[in-house]
Amino acid sequence: MPIQPPPTNALALIPTKSLPGKNQGDAYLKFQFGQQTPAVLSMNQAQEVIVLPTSRLTAMPNMPAYVLGLMNRRSRVLWAIDLGRMLGLNGIETNVQQYNAVIIRSGSASLGLIVDAVEGVVRFTPDTIQAPNGQVSAALVPYLRGCTLQEKEILLVLDAEAIIRDADGNG
């Protein structure tokens, strides 16, 4: 009887960083925006992550610079915004073929956040979130729940409700 190679499951090939007892806490989606600024959003607010061809965005005239246009997702029309530019940081590269979009939801409102890169899911407890005093620019503070230190990296914990509220007010 020939020896069978182990099954090749793509998920099995991804290295896992979790150690026994370390998989506790709430799940957060980790991503980069605004020239490699690491941030997280609660998985309760992040609906899905998609790769969006630039041709699937419909530009709208007379909108703020951070509004990239409208996108259709699951028979719903959503605004797509450049998160970095909206928060006063450097915007996304515009000469690309596709964008990384994080669809967020708060109540009945949804919004597509265009980010540089999506890095996966991290877990931590709410008590590790600290006030961002002096660690970030004052312009970012209204959009933050705070900051947390994870694996020697400070992550901005974003507030999807504040982002949606401000995007709706200006967009």
C-alpha positions as CSV (number, residue, x, y, z in Angstrom):
1,M,0.0,0.0,0.0
2,P,1.6,3.3,-1.1
3,I,2.2,6.0,1.6
4,Q,-0.3,8.9,1.2
5,P,1.1,12.4,1.6
6,P,-0.6,14.5,4.2
7,P,-3.7,16.4,3.0
8,T,-2.9,19.9,1.7
9,N,-5.3,22.2,3.5
10,A,-4.4,25.9,3.0
11,L,-5.6,26.7,6.5
12,A,-3.3,24.0,7.9
13,L,-0.3,25.7,6.3
14,I,-0.9,29.0,8.1
15,P,1.3,29.2,11.1
16,T,-0.7,29.7,14.3
17,K,0.6,32.0,17.0
18,S,-1.8,31.0,19.6
19,L,-0.5,29.1,22.6
20,P,-2.5,27.2,25.2
21,G,-4.4,29.8,27.3
22,K,-3.5,32.6,24.9
23,N,-6.7,32.4,22.8
24,Q,-8.7,34.4,25.3
25,G,-10.4,37.7,24.8
26,D,-12.4,39.4,22.1
27,A,-11.6,39.0,18.4
28,Y,-10.4,42.0,16.5
29,L,-9.6,42.4,12.8
30,K,-6.0,43.7,12.3
31,F,-5.1,45.8,9.3
32,Q,-2.7,48.5,8.2
33,F,-3.8,52.0,6.9
34,G,-2.3,55.4,6.4
35,Q,1.3,54.5,5.5
36,Q,1.5,51.3,7.6
37,T,-0.4,52.4,10.7
38,P,-1.5,49.2,12.5
39,A,-5.1,49.2,13.7
40,V,-7.8,46.8,14.8
41,L,-11.6,46.8,14.7
42,S,-13.9,44.7,16.8
43,M,-15.1,41.6,14.9
44,N,-18.6,42.6,16.1
45,Q,-18.3,45.7,13.8
46,A,-16.3,44.2,10.9
47,Q,-18.7,42.3,8.5
48,E,-16.3,41.1,5.9
49,V,-13.1,41.7,4.1
50,I,-13.0,41.7,0.3
51,V,-10.6,42.4,-2.5
52,L,-12.3,45.0,-4.6
53,P,-11.2,45.7,-8.2
54,T,-10.9,49.5,-8.7
55,S,-13.3,49.2,-11.7
56,R,-16.1,48.2,-9.3
57,L,-16.1,51.6,-7.7
58,T,-18.3,54.3,-9.1
59,A,-16.7,57.7,-8.5
60,M,-19.1,60.5,-7.4
61,P,-18.5,64.2,-8.1
62,N,-18.3,66.9,-5.5
63,M,-17.4,64.5,-2.6
64,P,-14.6,64.9,0.0
65,A,-11.2,63.6,-1.2
66,Y,-11.4,60.6,1.1
67,V,-14.6,59.3,-0.6
68,L,-13.5,57.0,-3.4
69,G,-17.0,56.2,-4.6
70,L,-19.9,53.8,-4.4
71,M,-19.7,50.1,-4.4
72,N,-22.3,47.4,-4.8
73,R,-22.0,44.5,-2.3
74,R,-24.6,41.8,-1.8
75,S,-27.3,44.0,-3.5
76,R,-26.5,46.9,-1.2
77,V,-24.8,50.2,-2.3
78,L,-22.1,51.3,0.1
79,W,-19.8,54.3,0.2
80,A,-16.1,53.3,-0.1
81,I,-13.7,55.6,1.8
82,D,-10.0,55.9,2.1
83,L,-9.6,55.4,5.8
84,G,-6.1,56.9,6.1
85,R,-7.1,60.0,4.2
86,M,-10.3,60.4,6.2
87,L,-8.3,60.3,9.5
88,G,-5.8,62.8,8.3
89,L,-3.0,60.4,7.3
90,N,-1.5,59.6,4.0
91,G,-4.1,58.1,1.6
92,I,-4.1,54.8,-0.3
93,E,-2.2,54.2,-3.5
94,T,-4.5,55.1,-6.3
95,N,-2.6,53.5,-9.2
96,V,-3.5,50.0,-8.2
97,Q,-5.7,47.4,-9.8
98,Q,-7.6,46.5,-6.6
99,Y,-8.2,47.6,-3.1
100,N,-8.5,45.8,0.2
101,A,-11.9,46.7,1.7
102,V,-13.2,46.1,5.2
103,I,-17.0,46.3,5.3
104,I,-18.0,47.7,8.7
105,R,-21.5,47.9,10.2
106,S,-23.1,49.9,12.9
107,G,-26.8,49.5,13.3
108,S,-28.3,49.6,9.9
109,A,-25.4,51.6,8.4
110,S,-22.6,50.0,6.5
111,L,-19.4,51.4,5.0
112,G,-16.5,50.1,3.0
113,L,-13.1,51.1,4.5
114,I,-10.2,50.9,1.9
115,V,-7.0,50.0,3.8
116,D,-3.5,49.1,2.8
117,A,-3.4,45.5,4.0
118,V,-5.5,43.1,6.1
119,E,-3.4,41.0,8.5
120,G,-5.8,38.7,10.2
121,V,-7.4,38.3,13.6
122,V,-5.9,39.1,17.0
123,R,-7.4,38.5,20.4
124,F,-7.1,40.6,23.6
125,T,-9.3,41.5,26.5
126,P,-10.9,44.9,26.8
127,D,-8.9,45.7,29.9
128,T,-5.7,45.9,27.8
129,I,-7.1,48.9,25.9
130,Q,-5.6,52.1,27.2
131,A,-6.3,55.8,26.6
132,P,-4.2,57.1,23.6
133,N,-2.8,60.0,25.6
134,G,0.1,61.5,23.7
135,Q,0.6,58.4,21.5
136,V,-1.4,59.6,18.5
137,S,-2.4,62.9,16.9
138,A,-5.4,64.7,18.3
139,A,-7.2,64.3,15.0
140,L,-7.3,60.5,15.4
141,V,-8.7,60.5,19.0
142,P,-12.4,60.9,18.1
143,Y,-12.2,57.7,16.1
144,L,-10.4,55.6,18.7
145,R,-11.5,53.4,21.6
146,G,-7.9,53.5,22.7
147,C,-4.6,51.7,22.0
148,T,-3.2,48.3,23.0
149,L,0.2,46.8,23.0
150,Q,0.3,43.4,21.2
151,E,3.6,41.6,20.4
152,K,5.7,44.8,20.8
153,E,3.5,46.8,18.5
154,I,1.0,49.5,19.4
155,L,-2.4,48.9,17.7
156,L,-5.0,51.6,17.4
157,V,-8.4,50.3,18.4
158,L,-10.8,52.0,16.1
159,D,-14.4,52.8,16.8
160,A,-16.5,51.8,13.7
161,E,-19.5,53.8,15.0
162,A,-17.5,57.0,15.1
163,I,-16.1,56.4,11.6
164,I,-19.5,55.7,10.1
165,R,-21.1,58.7,11.9
166,D,-18.4,61.1,10.6
167,A,-18.4,59.6,7.1
168,D,-22.2,60.0,6.9
169,G,-22.0,63.6,8.2
170,N,-19.5,64.6,5.6
171,G,-20.3,62.3,2.8
